[in-house]
Amino acid sequence: MTLPMRQQKHVETWQASGLSQAAYCREHKLNAKTFSNWLRIYRMEQTATQVSTIIPVTIKSAASSTERLHLCTASGHLLQLPANVSPEWPGDY
């Protein structure tokens, strides 16, 4: 489903306005539920047209059994795995 240009313009104008959806709809005499539907369609269209990013990867020789893979979360949790662990292993659980 493609959003008509008039409705797309409203969504883009609202995004730049700094107003809440409700305030924008009141100001432009738009039905808030209808506007919300336009926004949903607009976002789906934007997601569908995004280009995937390719990240270059370098494959190195097999890691030694003494090397470790460290994964650290923002909350400070740390997971250490042998660098030569099978990529399928975490998916087995």
Secondary structure, 3 states (H helix, E strand, C coil): CCCCHHHHHHHHHHHHHCCCHHHHHHHHCCCHHHHHHHHHHHHHHHHHHCCCCCCCCCCCCCCCCCCEEEEECCCCCEEEEECCCCCCHHHHC
